[in-house]
Amino acid sequence: MTRKIRTRIAPSPTGFLHLGTARTALFSWAFARHFGGDFILRIEDTDEARSTQEAVDQIIAAMKWLELEYDEGPFYQMQRIDRYREVIASMLEAGTAYRCYCTPAELDEMREAQRARGEKPRYDGRWRPEPGKRLPAVPEGVAPVIRFRNPIEGDVTWDDMVKGPITINNRELDDLIIARPSSEPGGIGTPTYNFCVVVDDLDMQITHVIRGDDHVNNTPRQINILRALGAELPVYGHTPMILGPDGDKLSKRHGAVSVLQYEEDGYLPAAMINYLSRLGWSHGDDEVYTREQLIAWFDGQHLAKSPAQWDAAKLNWVNGQYMKAAADDTLAPLLAAQLARRGVQVQAGEHLARVCGLFKDRCATTVELADWAMMYFTDITPRGEDLEAHVTEAVKPALATLAAALEGVEWNKPAIAAAIKQTLTTHGLKMPVLAHAVRVLVCGRAQTPSLDAVLELFSREIAMKRLHSF
Ligand code: GLU
């Protein structure tokens, strides 16, 4: 192929960006990047009743969050209606499209009769022009639709990037309606979805159409129209749906399906990209890889024929890997954003970065990181059972000694460690006994990373106040 690779994602703005669409966007983006091509965002907003600006904004925000940068667009189908009409006019002229004056009642009747004869209901071609055929007289007062004159003979075959060769006989395909009735006599009404897609893919010089396999049935129709327009065909790739853990198509029922919900839930965009890319594609056994590796590897091979299943535990694991690897000052603003959601305003400065550094290894998400960080910025309430179990009469004298020792030390990790050690020696206690008690009082929980490191990140004032609170 000599054409420059051009792919697109064409979401309908009838809701948020769904995980499935994000995955398709990601495949299209990675494929274009791999070949140094272009990736285009097209908003398919011809369903005026269901399309909203809010959904458009959400889609763009989600693409931005995932850093799926597009080279062109967003293009809006509603702004291209004149162009679609122009193409339809040229098809009417060329005889590859025709006006059909069947009324809805007539079509119903046609279908009824076909069903009664045990046939599959389809348009019977009564307004289809054929050499030597006499068409019915144009009825009064009926605004016609415009139909595509689909070939009757032969097959449509394409070599699907994902599914391999697919062949559909033209006898399976109706003469598709490409424009609805117009209110103006002789006019061309609103073009239909399948037709707009074709003109867009043609005008935008799309070379590879990667989309969900719910569009497989549209493809032979779109190919026929492209052929009628004398266009070079794109390569098609239809990825199977993503399934929920129970094997049904992934839906709200399985939890969040909006991409931006995952931002709120504390996932890193790079981890999301990594996880999503593995749903229906693989590079050997690799599970964790960078965007650069993904781009280097994503050549359109190894796309899975069978549906991938959403696995929340695996996503958490992948995200945990990215949390561990992330720089502390990269995580700090994300943590600040999570804390802000809880009403805690903190600067994403050095202190917050150190909090990230201390806890990130044990967190799957920035939400979990915020769970840890809260003890530094809000009051804590130790649980009664923890106080009872750990802040015992036996350990209280040691707590008093430690508090006194900490009063005078320089507030850093080695000095805090030395004070703890000295207290243990003085009272002949084992580390866990004292450490658990201090943790429950200061941190509100008995398990934390190394005590000196945890304490160092409190101000001395707060640490002392909590230590004295038994
Ligand atoms: N607008 C379609 C959808 O959201 C995509 C169509 C296409 O990729 O061709 O499912």
Boltz pocket constraint, residues with backbone or C-beta under 6 A from the ligand:
constraints:
  - pocket:
      binder: B
      contacts: [[A, 8], [A, 9], [A, 10], [A, 11], [A, 12], [A, 44], [A, 197], [A, 210], [A, 211], [A, 212], [A, 215]]
      max_distance: 6.0
